[in-house]
């Protein structure tokens, strides 16, 4: 029993039950307000409006660019193949920036500034990405060292060679 409940319990019988019913009623009222709010909430993304057709060169540039960028929702899928709502918004944003005359590097810089180096499949080698680039090598070196050490322990200690084996003296 909480401190407030013991205080009320000392003052009379039934107070604790009323206090519990009051808190229960408040909890149900909060759920009654929150549930409709959650059901009527609108998604943050824009509705799925198909992109206008592009010239062949622009379409190829758009496809290559979206192949090089990672979907930040799917994480293992590129933007070109992703159907996530955020990916659709990013494709629209890329398309708008292309129409505004920005270069591929400008568009990538914009997305990196917004989502970090994770959005690119080939992040640059910098101080904060050294673990990303060097991590696999460190893992292989440690795994190799553990394998060699375990093989040496499995063979047991090296016994000295008995040189008197071939002597008949």
C-alpha positions, -999 to 999 in steps of 0.1 A, spaced: 0 0 0 14 34 -8 19 61 18 -12 81 7 -33 49 8 -22 41 43 -30 77 54 -65 73 40 -69 38 55 -62 51 89 -89 78 86 -117 54 78 -128 23 60 -137 24 23 -114 54 15 -88 32 -1 -114 16 -23 -127 50 -34 -92 62 -41 -85 32 -62 -118 36 -81 -110 73 -87 -76 64 -102 -91 37 -123 -118 61 -136 -91 87 -144 -71 60 -163 -102 50 -183 -109 86 -191 -74 92 -203 -77 61 -225 -110 74 -238 -94 106 -249 -62 91 -263 -77 63 -283 -98 85 -306 -68 109 -310 -46 80 -321 -73 67 -345 -79 101 -361 -42 111 -363 -30 118 -399 2 104 -412 32 128 -413 40 118 -449 23 132 -480 -2 110 -498 11 87 -524 10 109 -555 28 94 -585 58 113 -597 54 131 -630 72 115 -660 108 125 -666 131 127 -695 151 95 -701 184 111 -690 168 125 -658 151 92 -651 184 74 -654 201 100 -631 173 96 -606 175 58 -606 213 58 -602 211 83 -573 184 64 -555 203 32 -559 233 47 -541 212 59 -511 199 38 -483 163 39 -470 166 51 -434 135 30 -425 143 -3 -442 181 0 -435 191 -28 -458 173 -15 -489 181 13 -513 157 41 -519 149 29 -554 135 -4 -542 119 8 -509 81 14 -507 82 29 -471 63 62 -468 95 80 -457 113 66 -488 86 79 -510 90 114 -494 128 112 -499 123 103 -535 100 133 -539 126 155 -522 154 142 -545 131 148 -575 124 184 -564 161 191 -559 169 176 -593 143 199 -609 158 228 -590 191 221 -607 211 207 -579 239 182 -586 241 147 -572 267 157 -547 245 186 -535 216 162 -530 237 136 -512 252 164 -490 216 175 -481 206 140 -472 238 133 -452 232 166 -433 197 155 -425 202 118 -418 239 113 -412 264 92 -431 242 61 -427 221 72 -456 249 65 -481 261 30 -488 297 42 -491 303 65 -461 335 86 -462 365 75 -442 366 100 -413 375 98 -376 339 90 -367 336 62 -393 369 45 -386 352 17 -366 328 12 -395 357 7 -419 382 -9 -396 358 -30 -375 357 -60 -399 395 -61 -400 397 -60 -362 371 -87 -360 390 -110 -384 423 -104 -366 407 -112 -332 389 -143 -346 422 -156 -361 441 -150 -329 414 -169 -309 414 -198 -334 453 -201 -333 452 -200 -295 425 -226 -292 443 -249 -317 475 -246 -297 457 -254 -264 440 -284 -280 473 -299 -290 486 -296 -255 521 -286 -243 551 -294 -265 570 -324 -252 608 -324 -255 621 -350 -279 638 -380 -263 671 -383 -280 680 -417 -265 654 -435 -287 678 -444 -314 709 -451 -292 717 -487 -285 745 -481 -262 
